[in-house]
Amino acid sequence: MISMTERAVAKAREILEQRGMPEGALRVFVVGGGCSGFQYGMTLAREIEDDDFVIEQGGVRLVVDPESASLLEGAEIDYVDDLMRAGFTIYNPNAVRTCACGQSFATAEGGGTPRPCC
């Protein structure tokens, strides 16, 4: 379903340990909005919902709600740290259009309500 690069796994593990949540998870989700119609979101999760999809990679759990799962099918999460920015990045094969900020996307099926660009 979704995979993480080794850099993303290492950074997620580091963040979870720093926050005192070694048994926690990285939650990835999609919401309507952003300038292209959908927007990515990430948060740390202490608990997993009954209907969540759980992917474990390198000792890090990644959780995705059912509504977001179809929009993230085949996506890869990476962690980038360069001169311009540092943070998680999602490479999504379902996105046919993305915003320059990389946080907003559209699919071939459409959906979501576009808003002014970030």
C-alpha positions in Angstrom: 0.0 0.0 0.0 2.4 2.7 1.2 6.1 2.5 1.7 8.7 4.6 3.5 12.3 5.1 2.5 15.0 4.3 5.1 15.5 8.0 5.7 11.8 8.4 6.5 11.8 5.3 8.8 14.8 6.6 10.7 13.3 10.1 11.1 9.9 8.8 12.2 11.6 6.5 14.7 13.7 9.5 16.0 10.6 11.7 16.4 8.6 9.0 18.1 11.4 8.4 20.6 11.9 12.1 21.2 8.2 12.6 22.0 8.2 9.6 24.4 6.1 7.5 22.0 8.3 4.6 21.0 5.1 2.4 20.7 3.3 5.1 18.8 2.8 5.5 15.0 3.0 8.0 12.2 -0.5 8.7 10.9 -0.8 9.8 7.3 -4.1 11.1 5.9 -5.7 13.0 3.1 -8.3 15.8 3.5 -10.1 17.9 1.0 -8.6 21.3 0.4 -5.3 22.8 -0.7 -5.1 24.5 -4.1 -5.4 21.3 -6.0 -8.4 19.7 -4.2 -6.7 17.3 -1.7 -4.1 17.9 0.9 -1.7 15.6 2.8 -1.5 15.5 6.6 0.7 13.7 9.1 0.5 13.4 12.8 1.8 11.2 15.6 -0.7 8.6 16.9 -0.7 7.0 20.3 -3.7 4.8 19.4 -4.8 3.0 16.3 -8.5 2.9 15.2 -10.1 -0.4 14.5 -10.6 0.3 10.8 -7.1 1.8 10.2 -4.6 0.1 7.9 -1.3 -0.5 9.7 1.9 -0.9 7.8 5.1 -1.7 9.8 8.4 -1.0 8.3 11.8 -1.0 10.0 10.1 -1.1 13.4 7.9 2.0 12.7 4.2 1.7 12.3 2.4 3.8 9.7 -1.4 4.1 10.0 -3.9 5.2 7.4 -7.6 5.6 7.6 -9.8 3.8 5.0 -10.9 7.0 3.3 -7.3 8.1 2.7 -6.0 4.6 1.8 -7.3 4.6 -1.8 -5.8 8.0 -2.5 -2.4 6.9 -1.1 -2.2 3.5 -2.7 1.3 2.9 -4.0 2.7 6.1 -2.4 6.2 6.4 -1.0 7.1 8.6 2.0 10.6 10.1 2.1 12.3 12.5 4.4 14.2 15.3 2.8 16.7 17.6 4.5 18.4 20.0 2.2 19.1 23.8 1.9 15.6 24.6 0.9 13.6 22.6 3.4 13.4 19.7 5.8 10.4 17.4 6.2 8.5 14.4 5.1 7.6 14.2 1.4 5.0 12.0 -0.2 5.5 10.7 -3.8 2.0 9.7 -4.9 1.4 7.8 -8.2 -2.3 8.7 -7.9 -1.6 12.5 -8.2 -2.1 13.8 -11.7 -1.5 17.4 -10.6 0.3 18.9 -7.6 0.9 22.3 -6.1 4.3 23.8 -6.1 4.3 23.5 -2.3 4.0 19.7 -2.6 1.3 19.5 0.0 -1.7 19.6 -2.3 -2.7 17.3 -5.2 -5.5 16.2 -7.5 -6.4 12.8 -8.9 -7.7 11.8 -12.3 -11.1 11.2 -10.6 -11.1 14.7 -9.1 -12.6 15.3 -5.7 -11.9 17.7 -2.9 -12.6 21.4 -3.0 -9.6 23.6 -4.2 -8.7 26.6 -2.0 -6.2 29.4 -2.5 -2.6 28.2 -2.6 -0.6 28.1 0.6 
